[in-house]
């Protein structure tokens, strides 16, 4: 969603990086470009004005002029101000002292409230809670059935006593759900309310009645991030009519301009608390303003990547794999282990999204977007078509075995051969890294040479130095000359036996075999 804005800002900062100092004209020109980029991204005009004013005030002060690298300092200022308009600090859910905690979802029809109720339920379940989804959207056709299906997929409870489709009292259902949650030991109640195509009095009255009936600990306003400037108007109307404590952005994986999302927190004064960025129930997480700002500026989001890895990989498994790689040339690391690691990575989500979280990946965004996720499935199919013995020792895979594996996995023989070769290369590289760095780079700690090798080289070089004593130096030169003359009498050039020409000399058989 923020790709266009990210590309524009990256282009703006590129022109700054080559400058040793920034003049007032440079800052004005850059601020103008940033203003255009934000307006094109559909950020609300008052937000843009406030943002540019703050950036220019800080940039024209001593903060940039006194910096060792003015361009980097300017980018740091933009990053901090961007975090500011996104809400500043991460806002966490408030839980009730006496369960259940009641969370009410409000918003327009089509914003994704029902699906988001399931996502929030799954997320809370992962945090160790026992959520209950309550069907209070009794207006929209099949809304109750949809919530029941979503709850089943998320593995959480659902309370839906009324069939919906215009039948039932949503306020009474909301009231009864609290006692039901206490009886069934649910510590969080998520109330899914009805929406409308636009703001009207009936919508506001029903939402206010439900709020008064259940006294929610959190009222979350769900907004479609693709709605544009109308998102800000709708948010203001809900804030004044019903009131809400936080904002949830849905459909962040869309390709519309996402400037409205940058505007909501600043205009309403309420923090964005959660963000949904996909159709799957697990594609949902807490919103971190600093991480989102970092993504927009093309700096990646390593912290979110680490959190995803920690949720997916167990420390015990990671330690086990590390010990296998650190074994003799990594030979204990087999294709079975490789397959297990690959499946763990797939559980973390889309490969493209994971790579997009790494710093600097914005420069190869097109290549990342063109990654075929099915390649991972093909690789898994090839490995699963092998026998247990072949997975343990891929060196036994010959031509006939490759043909059998290719038929079993539905790929070309060349793909099987390529996979095995890449596995050996990867295993060799990872085992060298696990053993203390890449080899062949002396003098760089952690890269295979290190201080010990440096000292050894210096010690060898010390014996070749000439003495500072003139008499001793003369004696050393005379002894060296005598050795050269003796060698010349005993053998020819390159240490060959006397009388043998260099062209008649042959390497030993062992060297011939080594050199191919």
PyMOL commands that set and color helices and strands:
alter all, ss='L'
color gray80, all
select helices_A, chain A and resi 3-17+24-40+45-59+62-65+70-85+113-126+143-154+170-183+201-214+230-241+259-268+289-296+302-312+315-325+328-330+335-347+351-356+361-369+374-384+388-392+394-396+399-409+413-434+450-462+470-490+493-495+502-504+509-515
alter helices_A, ss='H'
color red, helices_A
select strands_A, chain A and resi 101-106+131-136+157-159+188-193+218-224+246-250+272-276+284-286
alter strands_A, ss='S'
color yellow, strands_A
deselect
rebuild
show_as cartoon
